[in-house]
Amino acid sequence: MTEIELSPPVGNVADAVESVAADLGLKTAIRISLKKYPGSIHWHFSSPGQRGTLECTWWPDGNRLWLAIHANRKGDWQPAATAEFRRVLAATRSDSSQMGTA
């Protein structure tokens, strides 16, 4: 399994994650909480008509957000989706850090 750490955006992280997924046309197959990370939100995203699952976990108590790709769930679309999650969520952090500076 490959894990990709993301910087949590400012504001509602779950909404931000789901917004990026929707913009990419991804389908949410699962949205649960993981016992290992109490209070977490864990998603399985898929790209309709393509192989692979992209997992995402937000754990507020640990202030940790990450994507995961399992070897047996790889798809050609995942690298581009991963890059877009990184880009959009990083931009969200940058935009909020510049608020009030003019």
C-alpha positions as CSV (number, residue, x, y, z in Angstrom):
1,M,0.0,0.0,0.0
2,T,1.1,3.5,-0.8
3,E,0.2,6.4,1.5
4,I,0.2,10.0,0.3
5,E,0.1,12.6,3.1
6,L,-1.9,15.7,2.4
7,S,-2.0,19.0,4.2
8,P,-5.5,19.4,5.7
9,P,-7.2,22.5,4.3
10,V,-8.6,25.2,6.6
11,G,-12.3,24.8,7.3
12,N,-14.4,21.7,6.8
13,V,-12.0,19.1,5.6
14,A,-14.7,16.5,4.7
15,D,-16.5,19.0,2.5
16,A,-13.2,20.0,0.8
17,V,-12.3,16.3,0.2
18,E,-15.8,15.5,-1.2
19,S,-15.8,18.6,-3.4
20,V,-12.5,17.6,-5.0
21,A,-13.8,14.1,-5.6
22,A,-17.0,15.5,-7.2
23,D,-15.0,17.9,-9.4
24,L,-13.0,14.9,-10.6
25,G,-16.1,12.9,-11.3
26,L,-15.3,10.3,-8.7
27,K,-18.0,8.1,-7.1
28,T,-18.0,7.7,-3.3
29,A,-18.3,3.9,-2.8
30,I,-17.8,4.0,1.0
31,R,-17.9,6.7,3.7
32,I,-17.2,5.3,7.2
33,S,-15.2,5.8,10.3
34,L,-12.2,3.6,11.0
35,K,-11.9,1.9,14.4
36,K,-8.2,2.4,14.4
37,Y,-8.7,6.2,14.1
38,P,-11.7,7.1,16.3
39,G,-13.6,10.1,14.9
40,S,-12.1,9.6,11.5
41,I,-13.8,9.8,8.1
42,H,-12.7,7.2,5.6
43,W,-13.7,7.2,1.9
44,H,-13.3,4.8,-1.0
45,F,-13.5,6.7,-4.3
46,S,-13.8,5.1,-7.7
47,S,-13.7,6.4,-11.2
48,P,-16.8,5.2,-13.1
49,G,-15.9,2.7,-15.8
50,Q,-12.3,2.3,-14.7
51,R,-10.4,0.0,-12.4
52,G,-9.0,1.0,-9.0
53,T,-10.0,2.5,-5.7
54,L,-8.5,5.6,-4.1
55,E,-8.9,5.7,-0.3
56,C,-8.8,8.9,1.7
57,T,-8.8,9.2,5.5
58,W,-9.3,12.4,7.6
59,W,-8.5,11.9,11.3
60,P,-9.2,15.2,13.1
61,D,-7.7,14.1,16.4
62,G,-4.4,13.5,14.8
63,N,-4.8,16.5,12.3
64,R,-3.9,14.0,9.6
65,L,-5.3,13.6,6.1
66,W,-4.0,11.0,3.7
67,L,-4.7,9.1,0.5
68,A,-4.0,5.4,0.1
69,I,-3.6,3.1,-2.9
70,H,-3.5,-0.6,-2.4
71,A,-1.5,-2.7,-4.8
72,N,-4.5,-4.8,-5.8
73,R,-6.7,-1.7,-6.3
74,K,-4.5,0.4,-8.7
75,G,-6.0,2.3,-11.6
76,D,-4.6,4.5,-14.4
77,W,-6.6,7.5,-13.1
78,Q,-5.2,7.5,-9.6
79,P,-1.9,9.5,-10.2
80,A,-3.8,12.4,-11.8
81,A,-6.5,12.3,-9.1
82,T,-3.8,12.3,-6.3
83,A,-2.1,15.3,-7.9
84,E,-5.4,17.2,-8.1
85,F,-6.2,16.4,-4.5
86,R,-2.8,17.8,-3.5
87,R,-3.1,20.9,-5.7
88,V,-6.6,21.9,-4.7
89,L,-6.2,21.3,-1.0
90,A,-2.8,23.1,-0.9
91,A,-4.4,26.0,-2.8
92,T,-7.2,26.1,-0.2
93,R,-4.6,26.5,2.6
94,S,-2.8,29.2,0.6
95,D,-6.0,31.1,-0.1
96,S,-7.0,31.1,3.6
97,S,-3.5,32.1,4.8
98,Q,-3.7,35.3,2.6
99,M,-7.1,36.4,3.9
100,G,-7.0,39.7,5.5
101,T,-3.6,40.7,3.9
102,A,-4.1,43.4,1.4
